[in-house]
Amino acid sequence: MDSTHSPIFDGHNDTLIHLLLPDRGKGRSFYETSPLGHIDLPRAKAGGFYGGLFAIFTPGNPEISKNDQQEEIGIYGGKKVQMAKAIEYQYAYNHVNATMNYLDKLLGEGKGEVILATDVQLLEDAICKEKLAIVLHIEGCEAIDPELNNLHTFYQRGLRSIGPVWSRPTIFAHGVPFMFKQTPDTGPGLTTLGFRLITEAAKLKMHIDCAHLNEAGFWDIEKLQVVPMVTSHAGAFSICPKARNITDKQLDAIKATGGIVGVNFYVADLRPDGKNDPDNTPVMAIVRHIIYIADRIGIEHVGFGSDFDG
């Protein structure tokens, strides 16, 4: 490793999905520089990117119209809250398996240049040897059954990180909608199955991600006191008041548990006006969130959560 540059570890990307789905990645290779997407091996090396949490996210079922993918869940903060509908289990399970199979293929093509890091030692060894380390994450646990059998099956396949939700409900918890000038208090907390999921994942020493989780669910996990509180890709609510971002009180809880916040690069979660206007948003928008969180809870509790390829 070049001693003049610290290796970058990123808290969240959607590169696996971008590569897998032809309508997104157009069949691009991870091992060749591409004008498409954000991450491939040559660009990662050029940027000092040596590892990250690579998410498996199940997109909405294309067979269901967009009008049928929203449902009202209640009034919170004086506003009507609409959420994306839950994803059907078998559809999500098939997608997660397909993505894991794709990852196996990708690793086989890499001739040792890319490794699946399933423990800290493997992660550190990969970074020291200038290889790219993938830590496998599921964003939204729709593919995990009520008995949690799949949690263990996916663990055996290399899964080491879970987020109970994306911005839609699961049998475990409720996500947050992408609402501006709305706090993360947008619904109920963990379900009974959700408490079981978090407890079982903690026994496996898995990383548990609170990104996309509503405030009630966040505090339910905090009360369990089983893991450091981590939000892999979000911003500071005090700068950009969106339900997807985290409040000062949540930041304080993350510090108290020894956790970390990965600052999201998605423009609409960074700008004080909540607009998705990348052409008129400087990189300083990211820096402002990093500085704010570092000043509030300490630089050791701040990282990157780029959401690249997402």
Protein Blocks (a to p, Z undefined) as FASTA:
>chain_A
ZZkbccdddfbdcklmmmmpmklnnopafkbccfehjbdfklmmmnopabdcdddddddd
fkbcfklmgccfbdeehiacdddddddfklmmmmmmmmmmmmmmmmmmnnopaccdfbfk
lmmmmmmnopacdddddehjklpcfklmmmmmmmmnopabdcfbacdddfkbccddddeh
iafblbdcddfklmmmmmmmmmnopacdfehiafklmmmmmmnopaccddfbdcdfklmc
cfkbccfklmmmmmmnopacdddfbfklmpmnlpacfklccfklmmmmmmmmmmmnopkl
gccdekpoZZ
